[in-house]
Amino acid sequence: MAVPFGGHPTLEQFLEWATKNGCKAVPKKRTHSIHRRTYEVLEITGPDGAQVAIANPDLQEHLAPSEVSYLHRRLGVRSPFPASPDPEQTEYIDDDDGMPLDPSKGGGDA
């Protein structure tokens, strides 16, 4: 998960921002359904109730822009940290030609 260049927040920095902006983060322990081993999970809830769970979180791990974008989409928030792709530009656009990889709209190699 770490990126080899600076400027990206750690999970701890993201959580600090998120909790100041209406999110809640609760550490929990769960038991694996097959192996019966326990593991840690960090459950993050966005201001509107959207949730994301991170298994075995490392709070010092740096988040790549794609991971920040994932958290933005899942939690419905917009942090000041670098995010790519822009969450507003990750869904199909409804146009007559179809998207290049959307076979149902005439695009792609279907």
NULUM-348291 format. One record per residue (C-alpha): residue number from 1; residue in three letters; x, y, z. Coordinates in steps of 0.5 Angstrom, whole numbers, plus 500, padded with zeros to 3 digits. Each point is the difference from the previous one (the first is absolute). Layout:
<sites>
(site NUM 'ALA' (X Y Z)) ...
</sites>
This chain:
<sites>
(site 1 'MET' (500 500 500)) (site 2 'ALA' (506 505 501)) (site 3 'VAL' (502 504 495)) (site 4 'PRO' (507 502 498)) (site 5 'PHE' (499 508 500)) (site 6 'GLY' (498 505 505)) (site 7 'GLY' (494 504 501)) (site 8 'HIS' (495 495 502)) (site 9 'PRO' (497 499 506)) (site 10 'THR' (500 495 505)) (site 11 'LEU' (494 496 502)) (site 12 'GLU' (500 503 507)) (site 13 'GLN' (501 507 497)) (site 14 'PHE' (494 498 495)) (site 15 'LEU' (496 498 506)) (site 16 'GLU' (501 506 504)) (site 17 'TRP' (498 505 495)) (site 18 'ALA' (493 495 499)) (site 19 'THR' (499 500 507)) (site 20 'LYS' (500 507 500)) (site 21 'ASN' (495 501 494)) (site 22 'GLY' (494 495 503)) (site 23 'CYS' (503 493 499)) (site 24 'LYS' (501 495 505)) (site 25 'ALA' (505 495 501)) (site 26 'VAL' (499 494 504)) (site 27 'PRO' (506 494 501)) (site 28 'LYS' (497 493 501)) (site 29 'LYS' (502 493 500)) (site 30 'ARG' (497 495 496)) (site 31 'THR' (500 492 499)) (site 32 'HIS' (502 497 494)) (site 33 'SER' (494 496 498)) (site 34 'ILE' (504 494 497)) (site 35 'HIS' (507 500 504)) (site 36 'ARG' (497 503 507)) (site 37 'ARG' (506 505 501)) (site 38 'THR' (498 507 502)) (site 39 'TYR' (503 506 496)) (site 40 'GLU' (499 507 501)) (site 41 'VAL' (495 505 496)) (site 42 'LEU' (500 507 499)) (site 43 'GLU' (492 502 499)) (site 44 'ILE' (500 507 497)) (site 45 'THR' (493 503 499)) (site 46 'GLY' (499 506 496)) (site 47 'PRO' (495 506 502)) (site 48 'ASP' (494 497 496)) (site 49 'GLY' (501 493 503)) (site 50 'ALA' (504 497 494)) (site 51 'GLN' (505 495 503)) (site 52 'VAL' (507 497 498)) (site 53 'ALA' (504 495 504)) (site 54 'ILE' (508 499 500)) (site 55 'ALA' (503 494 502)) (site 56 'ASN' (506 500 504)) (site 57 'PRO' (501 507 500)) (site 58 'ASP' (507 503 500)) (site 59 'LEU' (499 507 502)) (site 60 'GLN' (507 502 498)) (site 61 'GLU' (499 498 493)) (site 62 'HIS' (500 505 494)) (site 63 'LEU' (493 500 496)) (site 64 'ALA' (501 501 492)) (site 65 'PRO' (496 505 497)) (site 66 'SER' (495 494 497)) (site 67 'GLU' (499 498 507)) (site 68 'VAL' (498 507 502)) (site 69 'SER' (496 500 495)) (site 70 'TYR' (497 493 502)) (site 71 'LEU' (498 503 507)) (site 72 'HIS' (497 506 497)) (site 73 'ARG' (495 496 496)) (site 74 'ARG' (499 495 505)) (site 75 'LEU' (499 505 506)) (site 76 'GLY' (497 506 496)) (site 77 'VAL' (505 505 502)) (site 78 'ARG' (505 504 496)) (site 79 'SER' (507 501 504)) (site 80 'PRO' (505 505 498)) (site 81 'PHE' (505 494 499)) (site 82 'PRO' (502 498 493)) (site 83 'ALA' (495 495 496)) (site 84 'SER' (500 497 494)) (site 85 'PRO' (496 499 496)) (site 86 'ASP' (495 505 502)) (site 87 'PRO' (494 497 503)) (site 88 'GLU' (495 504 495)) (site 89 'GLN' (503 497 494)) (site 90 'THR' (500 493 502)) (site 91 'GLU' (493 498 497)) (site 92 'TYR' (498 499 493)) (site 93 'ILE' (497 506 497)) (site 94 'ASP' (493 499 496)) (site 95 'ASP' (502 502 493)) (site 96 'ASP' (497 497 493)) (site 97 'ASP' (507 497 498)) (site 98 'GLY' (501 496 507)) (site 99 'MET' (507 500 504)) (site 100 'PRO' (506 496 497)) (site 101 'LEU' (499 495 505)) (site 102 'ASP' (493 499 501)) (site 103 'PRO' (497 495 495)) (site 104 'SER' (493 501 502)) (site 105 'LYS' (500 507 497)) (site 106 'GLY' (504 498 493)) (site 107 'GLY' (507 501 503)) (site 108 'GLY' (506 495 501)) (site 109 'ASP' (501 493 496)) (site 110 'ALA' (494 496 502)) 
</sites>
